[in-house]
Amino acid sequence: MVKYVLPQSLGLATKPLPKSRSCRSFPCSLALAFLIFVVVFVFHINTIRLIDMSTFVGHHEKTTQPYRVLYIFHTVDESRLAMKVNPNAMETISSLVGGGENTWEVDVHMIAAYNLTDYKKMMITASFKLAGANVVRIQEDALPELFNKKLKQTHRPPQGLAMQHRFAIRDALNDYDFFVAFEDDIVITRKHVENYIEKSKLLELAVPDTLIIPGFLRVEVVQEVRTDVKAKALSKDFDPTICCGKKGTKSNVMGWEWSLKSFTLIKLPSPVGGIVALLPLLWAGEEHEELIKGGRVMDEENLNGMNTKLFAQQAGIMATREQVKKFDVLCRGSKIGYLPPFSPPVPYTHAVHLEFWSGGFHLFSEKFCKVERAVFFEGEGEFSKHLLYHMSDNKQHRNDLAPRFIRAEAVQEELRQKAIKFK
C-alpha cells in the first residue's frame, strides 16, 4: 500500500490517508485543495494576470481599459522556428507587455506557411503566454492561392504570405487600439511603439493635410570588424541598445538599404517645431507642393525617382486603428486598397513580391498609397528609436549587400550637420 504523506511545509500532521480513500478531515481537505491549486497554477501560470488592487477601491469601480495591441507576424520556414522565430516573438511580446508604465494587453496572431503538430502549437502558445501574451492565435497552412494569368495556373508562393497580414488586421480592426505587423525576424520594443504613437500625434497636428507617419530603418549587428566602413562623423546621441540590446554598439549597428541620400529634410511647424527627415522622398507631387505652400521649406536635393537600393524597406508596419482606416482610404484612391477585399485584384507580380506587402512598396511608393515616413534625428536617442533590429543578421554575409553597409550613428550625425546648414 502506497502511503500519501502531506508536505511538512503545510504545517499539518504527516499521517497516512485512511484506507477508504475518503478525505473528510479538515487537514486532508485543506491539503487536497492546496494540491489542486498547485496543479491549476502550474498548467495555467501563463494566463494568470496580476490584478490591479485599485479595482477594489471605491466599491469595485472599473479602471480604464488596457491599451489593446495585436502583434502579427508571418513565418515561412519551420526550421527557423526554434532558434529564430520563437525567441524573437517572445522578446517582442515581453517588451510590449512589460516595457512601460501603462498596462498593455497584447494578443498574438502567428501566420504560418506550414502545419504544426498539436504538441508544437501547445509549446508555442505556452512560450508566448510565458512572455506575457494574452490570447495566441496560430493560423496554419496560410499560403494564399494566387492565379497567374500568363501560366493560367494557381500557385501558393511563399513570397505572398505577407499578404495575410492585411486580412488579420481587417478582421480585428475594431477589437484593437494598435497593430504591430512585421516579418518574423524583426525585433519590436515598447520604446519603438511609444515613440511611434508620440511622433504620430505631433505629425498629425503639424501637417493635418498630409499623412506622414514615423518610419523605420532596418539594421543588423555586424559580427566582423569592417575596416572599410569609416564614419565621417559620430553622434553623441546615438543609443544602440534601443534596437539591438546588449549586442549593439555604436560601431557595429549598421544599415544596408538606406543612406544619407535616402532622406529629404523638411521644416515642420509646431508642435514638431523643427527639421525632420522624410524617408524616402519619391516624387514632387501635389502633396509636397501643399507642404511648401503651407510655409514648410524642403530640401530639394533628393527629388529623384525611386531608388530601390535606398528605399529603406522596413519589413512591416505599426499603426493605430485610425491610421489603418486612413491607409485604406488613401490606397483605394490609387488602384489597390490597403485592406481586403482587393478590387481590382492585386496583380500577380505584386502579390508574390514580399516587399510589396511588408517592405512598403504598396504603402509608401508613388505608384500606390504615397504615405510619407518621417525620421526624427535631433535629440538623445531620437534617431535610434527608428531603428529595427533584423535579428537574422544574414544580409551582411551577402556579397552583393555587404559593401552597402553603413554605420547608423554616422548617418544620424550627417543628418544633423546637414540640418545645421539647412536652417
C-alpha positions as CSV (number, residue, x, y, z in Angstrom):
1,M,0.0,0.0,0.0
2,V,1.3,3.4,-1.0
3,K,1.3,6.0,1.8
4,Y,0.3,9.6,0.7
5,V,2.2,11.9,3.0
6,L,1.2,15.6,3.4
7,P,4.1,18.1,2.8
8,Q,5.7,19.3,6.0
9,S,5.6,22.9,4.8
10,L,1.8,22.9,5.3
11,G,2.3,22.6,9.0
12,L,-0.1,19.6,9.1
13,A,0.4,16.1,10.6
14,T,2.1,13.7,8.2
15,K,-0.1,10.7,8.6
16,P,-1.2,8.0,6.0
17,L,-4.6,8.6,4.4
18,P,-7.3,6.3,5.6
19,K,-7.9,3.1,3.6
20,S,-11.4,4.2,2.5
21,R,-9.8,6.8,0.2
22,S,-12.3,9.3,1.6
23,C,-10.8,12.7,2.7
24,R,-13.2,14.2,5.2
25,S,-10.9,15.5,7.8
26,F,-10.0,19.2,7.7
27,P,-6.3,18.8,7.3
28,C,-6.8,16.3,4.5
29,S,-9.3,18.5,2.7
30,L,-7.1,21.5,3.0
31,A,-4.1,19.6,1.6
32,L,-6.2,18.3,-1.3
33,A,-7.4,21.8,-2.1
34,F,-3.8,23.0,-2.0
35,L,-2.7,20.3,-4.4
36,I,-5.5,21.1,-6.8
37,F,-4.5,24.8,-6.6
38,V,-0.9,23.9,-7.4
39,V,-1.9,21.8,-10.4
40,V,-4.1,24.5,-11.8
41,F,-1.4,27.2,-11.2
42,V,1.3,25.2,-12.9
43,F,-0.7,24.5,-16.0
44,H,-2.2,28.0,-16.3
45,I,0.5,30.2,-14.9
46,N,1.0,31.9,-18.2
47,T,-2.6,33.1,-18.3
48,I,-2.7,34.5,-14.8
49,R,-2.6,38.3,-14.6
50,L,-1.9,40.4,-11.6
51,I,-5.0,42.3,-10.6
52,D,-4.6,46.0,-10.1
53,M,-5.6,46.5,-6.5
54,S,-7.1,49.8,-7.4
55,T,-10.1,47.9,-8.9
56,F,-11.1,47.1,-5.3
57,V,-11.2,50.7,-4.2
58,G,-14.4,52.6,-4.4
59,H,-16.8,49.7,-4.3
60,H,-15.2,47.8,-7.1
61,E,-15.2,50.7,-9.6
62,K,-13.8,49.7,-13.0
63,T,-10.5,51.1,-14.0
64,T,-9.5,52.3,-17.5
65,Q,-9.4,49.5,-20.1
66,P,-5.9,48.5,-21.0
67,Y,-4.4,49.5,-24.4
68,R,-5.1,46.6,-26.7
69,V,-2.3,45.6,-29.1
70,L,-2.3,42.9,-31.8
71,Y,1.1,41.6,-32.7
72,I,1.1,39.9,-36.1
73,F,4.0,38.1,-37.7
74,H,4.3,35.5,-40.5
75,T,6.8,32.6,-40.8
76,V,7.6,30.7,-43.9
77,D,10.4,28.3,-42.8
78,E,9.6,25.9,-39.9
79,S,13.3,25.1,-39.5
80,R,13.7,28.6,-38.1
81,L,11.0,28.2,-35.5
82,A,13.0,27.2,-32.5
83,M,16.2,29.3,-32.9
84,K,14.9,32.4,-34.6
85,V,11.1,32.9,-34.7
86,N,10.1,31.8,-31.3
87,P,12.9,33.7,-29.4
88,N,12.2,36.9,-31.4
89,A,8.5,36.7,-30.8
90,M,8.9,36.2,-27.1
91,E,11.3,39.1,-26.8
92,T,8.9,41.4,-28.7
93,I,5.9,40.2,-26.6
94,S,7.8,40.7,-23.4
95,S,8.9,44.2,-24.3
96,L,5.4,45.3,-25.4
97,V,3.7,44.0,-22.3
98,G,6.2,45.0,-19.6
99,G,8.2,47.8,-21.1
100,G,6.2,50.8,-19.9
101,E,4.2,52.3,-17.1
102,N,0.7,51.8,-18.5
103,T,-1.0,48.4,-18.9
104,W,-1.0,47.0,-22.4
105,E,-2.9,43.8,-23.3
106,V,-1.0,42.1,-26.1
107,D,-2.6,39.4,-28.3
108,V,-0.6,37.4,-30.9
109,H,-1.5,36.3,-34.4
110,M,1.1,33.9,-35.8
111,I,0.7,33.2,-39.6
112,A,2.5,30.1,-40.7
113,A,3.0,28.7,-44.2
114,Y,3.1,25.2,-42.7
115,N,1.1,22.9,-40.5
116,L,2.2,22.3,-36.9
117,T,1.7,19.3,-34.6
118,D,-0.6,19.8,-31.6
119,Y,2.5,19.5,-29.4
120,K,4.3,22.3,-31.2
121,K,1.2,24.5,-31.1
122,M,0.9,23.9,-27.4
123,M,4.6,24.7,-26.8
124,I,4.4,27.9,-28.9
125,T,1.3,29.1,-27.1
126,A,2.8,28.3,-23.7
127,S,6.0,30.2,-24.6
128,F,4.1,33.3,-25.9
129,K,1.9,33.3,-22.8
130,L,5.0,33.0,-20.6
131,A,6.3,36.1,-22.3
132,G,3.1,37.9,-21.4
133,A,0.7,37.4,-24.3
134,N,-3.0,37.4,-23.5
135,V,-4.5,35.5,-26.5
136,V,-2.5,33.5,-29.0
137,R,-3.8,32.6,-32.4
138,I,-1.9,30.3,-34.8
139,Q,-3.0,30.3,-38.4
140,E,-1.6,27.3,-40.2
141,D,-1.1,26.4,-43.9
142,A,-1.8,30.1,-44.7
143,L,-0.1,30.5,-48.1
144,P,-2.6,32.4,-50.4
145,E,-3.7,30.9,-53.6
146,L,-2.8,33.3,-56.5
147,F,-3.7,32.9,-60.1
148,N,-1.0,33.5,-62.7
149,K,-2.7,34.7,-65.9
150,K,0.3,34.0,-68.1
151,L,0.7,30.4,-67.0
152,K,-3.1,30.0,-66.4
153,Q,-2.3,28.3,-63.2
154,T,-2.9,28.8,-59.5
155,H,0.1,28.9,-57.2
156,R,0.8,29.3,-53.5
157,P,4.1,31.1,-53.4
158,P,5.7,31.7,-50.0
159,Q,6.5,35.3,-51.0
160,G,2.8,36.1,-50.9
161,L,2.4,35.1,-47.2
162,A,2.8,38.6,-46.0
163,M,-0.5,39.5,-47.7
164,Q,-2.2,37.6,-44.9
165,H,-1.3,40.4,-42.5
166,R,-3.9,42.6,-44.2
167,F,-6.6,40.1,-43.6
168,A,-5.6,39.7,-40.0
169,I,-5.8,43.5,-39.5
170,R,-9.1,43.8,-41.3
171,D,-10.7,41.0,-39.2
172,A,-9.5,42.5,-35.9
173,L,-9.7,46.2,-36.8
174,N,-12.4,47.1,-34.3
175,D,-11.0,44.9,-31.5
176,Y,-7.6,46.6,-31.0
177,D,-6.2,50.0,-30.5
178,F,-2.8,49.3,-32.2
179,F,-1.4,46.9,-34.7
180,V,2.2,45.7,-35.0
181,A,2.6,43.5,-38.1
182,F,6.2,42.5,-39.2
183,E,8.3,39.7,-40.6
184,D,9.3,37.1,-38.1
185,D,12.9,38.3,-37.6
186,I,12.3,41.9,-36.7
187,V,12.6,42.9,-33.0
188,I,10.0,45.4,-31.9
189,T,10.2,47.0,-28.5
190,R,7.9,49.1,-26.3
191,K,10.1,52.1,-27.0
192,H,9.5,51.8,-30.7
193,V,5.8,51.7,-30.3
194,E,5.6,54.5,-27.7
195,N,7.8,56.7,-29.9
196,Y,5.7,55.9,-32.9
197,I,2.5,56.9,-31.1
198,E,4.0,60.1,-29.7
199,K,5.5,61.2,-33.0
200,S,2.3,60.3,-34.9
201,K,0.4,62.8,-32.8
202,L,2.9,65.5,-33.4
203,L,3.0,65.0,-37.1
204,E,-0.8,64.9,-37.4
205,L,-1.0,68.3,-35.6
206,A,1.9,69.8,-37.6
207,V,0.7,68.6,-41.0
208,P,-3.0,67.9,-40.8
209,D,-3.4,67.9,-44.6
210,T,-0.8,65.2,-45.4
211,L,-0.5,61.8,-43.9
212,I,3.1,61.4,-42.6
213,I,3.9,58.6,-40.1
214,P,7.1,57.8,-38.2
215,G,9.3,55.5,-40.4
216,F,11.7,52.7,-39.6
217,L,15.1,51.6,-40.8
218,R,16.4,48.0,-40.6
219,V,19.8,47.4,-39.1
220,E,22.0,44.4,-38.3
221,V,24.7,43.9,-35.7
222,V,27.7,43.4,-37.8
223,Q,29.7,40.4,-36.5
224,E,33.1,41.1,-38.1
225,V,35.1,44.3,-37.8
226,R,34.7,46.2,-41.1
227,T,37.9,48.2,-41.7
228,D,36.4,49.6,-44.9
229,V,33.5,51.2,-43.1
230,K,34.6,54.5,-41.8
231,A,32.3,57.0,-40.2
232,K,32.8,60.6,-41.3
233,A,31.2,61.8,-38.1
234,L,30.0,60.2,-34.9
235,S,26.9,61.0,-32.9
236,K,26.8,61.6,-29.2
237,D,23.1,61.0,-29.0
238,F,23.1,57.5,-30.6
239,D,21.8,54.7,-28.4
240,P,22.3,51.2,-30.0
241,T,20.7,49.4,-27.1
242,I,17.2,50.7,-28.1
243,C,17.1,48.5,-31.2
244,C,19.7,45.8,-30.5
245,G,20.0,45.4,-26.7
246,K,23.4,44.5,-25.3
247,K,24.6,43.2,-28.6
248,G,24.5,46.6,-30.2
249,T,27.4,49.1,-30.0
250,K,27.9,52.4,-31.7
251,S,30.3,50.8,-34.2
252,N,28.5,47.6,-35.1
253,V,24.9,48.7,-35.7
254,M,24.7,49.2,-39.4
255,G,22.1,49.5,-42.2
256,W,22.4,48.4,-45.8
257,E,19.3,49.8,-47.7
258,W,19.4,53.4,-46.7
259,S,21.9,56.2,-46.5
260,L,22.0,60.0,-46.3
261,K,20.7,60.1,-49.9
262,S,17.5,58.4,-48.8
263,F,16.3,61.4,-46.8
264,T,15.0,64.8,-47.6
265,L,14.9,67.4,-44.8
266,I,11.8,69.4,-44.1
267,K,11.0,72.1,-41.6
268,L,7.7,71.4,-39.8
269,P,5.7,73.9,-37.7
270,S,4.7,73.4,-34.1
271,P,4.3,71.1,-32.3
272,V,7.1,69.4,-34.2
273,G,8.8,72.8,-34.5
274,G,12.0,71.7,-36.2
275,I,13.5,69.6,-39.0
276,V,12.7,66.0,-39.7
277,A,13.9,63.7,-42.5
278,L,11.3,62.4,-44.9
279,L,12.1,58.8,-46.0
280,P,12.2,58.5,-48.9
281,L,11.0,61.4,-50.9
282,L,10.0,59.6,-54.1
283,W,8.2,62.3,-56.0
284,A,7.5,66.0,-56.1
285,G,3.7,65.9,-56.4
286,E,0.8,67.9,-55.1
287,E,1.2,66.7,-51.6
288,H,4.7,68.3,-51.4
289,E,3.6,71.4,-53.1
290,E,1.0,71.8,-50.4
291,L,3.7,71.3,-47.8
292,I,5.7,74.1,-49.4
293,K,2.6,76.4,-49.7
294,G,1.9,75.8,-46.0
295,G,5.1,77.6,-45.2
296,R,7.2,74.5,-44.8
297,V,10.6,74.6,-46.5
298,M,12.0,71.5,-48.2
299,D,15.5,70.4,-49.2
300,E,15.1,69.6,-52.9
301,E,18.5,67.8,-53.3
302,N,17.0,64.4,-53.3
303,L,14.0,64.9,-55.5
304,N,14.8,61.9,-57.7
305,G,12.9,58.8,-58.9
306,M,12.6,55.8,-56.7
307,N,15.8,54.0,-55.9
308,T,15.1,50.6,-54.5
309,K,18.5,50.3,-53.0
310,L,17.8,53.3,-50.8
311,F,14.1,52.7,-50.3
312,A,14.6,51.5,-46.7
313,Q,12.3,48.5,-46.6
314,Q,11.0,48.3,-43.0
315,A,9.7,44.7,-43.1
316,G,6.3,45.6,-41.7
317,I,4.1,48.3,-40.3
318,M,2.7,49.6,-37.0
319,A,-0.3,51.8,-36.8
320,T,-3.3,52.9,-34.8
321,R,-6.8,51.8,-35.8
322,E,-7.5,55.3,-37.1
323,Q,-4.3,55.3,-39.2
324,V,-5.2,51.9,-40.7
325,K,-8.5,53.4,-41.8
326,K,-6.7,56.4,-43.4
327,F,-4.3,54.0,-45.2
328,D,-7.2,52.2,-46.7
329,V,-8.8,55.4,-47.9
330,L,-5.6,56.6,-49.5
331,C,-4.8,53.3,-51.1
332,R,-8.2,52.8,-52.6
333,G,-7.8,56.1,-54.3
334,S,-4.7,54.7,-56.0
335,K,-5.7,51.3,-57.5
336,I,-5.3,48.8,-54.6
337,G,-6.8,49.3,-51.1
338,Y,-4.8,48.7,-48.0
339,L,-7.4,46.2,-46.6
340,P,-9.1,43.4,-48.5
341,P,-11.2,42.8,-50.5
342,F,-8.7,44.0,-53.1
343,S,-10.7,45.4,-56.0
344,P,-9.4,45.2,-58.7
345,P,-7.4,42.1,-57.8
346,V,-3.7,42.6,-56.9
347,P,-1.6,41.9,-60.0
348,Y,0.3,38.6,-59.7
349,T,3.7,40.3,-59.9
350,H,2.8,42.4,-56.9
351,A,1.1,39.7,-54.9
352,V,4.2,37.5,-55.0
353,H,6.5,40.3,-54.0
354,L,7.3,40.3,-50.3
355,E,8.5,43.9,-50.3
356,F,5.1,45.0,-51.8
357,W,3.3,43.9,-48.7
358,S,5.7,44.1,-45.7
359,G,8.5,46.2,-47.1
360,G,6.5,49.2,-48.1
361,F,6.2,49.4,-51.8
362,H,2.5,49.4,-51.6
363,L,2.0,51.9,-48.7
364,F,4.9,54.2,-49.3
365,S,5.6,54.3,-53.1
366,E,4.5,56.9,-55.5
367,K,2.6,54.3,-57.6
368,F,0.2,53.5,-54.9
369,C,-0.6,55.0,-51.5
370,K,2.0,57.7,-51.2
371,V,2.2,57.7,-47.4
372,E,5.3,59.6,-46.2
373,R,7.6,58.4,-43.5
374,A,9.4,60.8,-41.1
375,V,12.5,60.1,-39.1
376,F,13.4,62.3,-36.1
377,F,17.1,62.7,-35.5
378,E,17.7,65.7,-33.3
379,G,17.8,64.8,-29.6
380,E,19.1,62.0,-27.4
381,G,18.0,58.6,-28.7
382,E,15.6,60.0,-31.2
383,F,17.2,58.5,-34.3
384,S,17.8,55.2,-32.5
385,K,14.0,54.8,-31.9
386,H,13.6,54.5,-35.7
387,L,16.0,51.5,-36.0
388,L,14.7,48.0,-36.1
389,Y,17.0,45.0,-35.5
390,H,17.0,42.4,-38.2
391,M,17.9,39.6,-35.9
392,S,18.7,37.1,-38.6
393,D,21.9,39.1,-39.2
394,N,22.2,37.5,-42.7
395,K,22.3,40.4,-45.1
396,Q,25.8,41.3,-44.0
397,H,27.1,38.0,-45.4
398,R,25.7,38.5,-48.9
399,N,28.4,39.6,-51.3
400,D,26.0,42.0,-53.1
401,L,24.9,43.7,-50.0
402,A,28.0,43.8,-47.7
403,P,29.6,46.8,-49.5
404,R,26.5,48.9,-48.8
405,F,26.6,48.6,-45.0
406,I,27.0,51.9,-43.2
407,R,27.2,52.9,-39.6
408,A,23.8,54.1,-38.3
409,E,25.3,56.6,-35.9
410,A,27.3,58.2,-38.7
411,V,24.1,58.8,-40.7
412,Q,22.5,60.4,-37.8
413,E,25.3,62.8,-37.4
414,E,25.4,63.6,-41.1
415,L,21.7,64.4,-40.9
416,R,22.4,66.8,-38.0
417,Q,25.2,68.5,-39.8
418,K,23.1,68.9,-42.9
419,A,20.2,70.3,-40.8
420,I,22.5,73.0,-39.4
421,K,23.3,74.2,-42.9
422,F,19.6,73.8,-43.9
423,K,18.5,76.1,-41.0
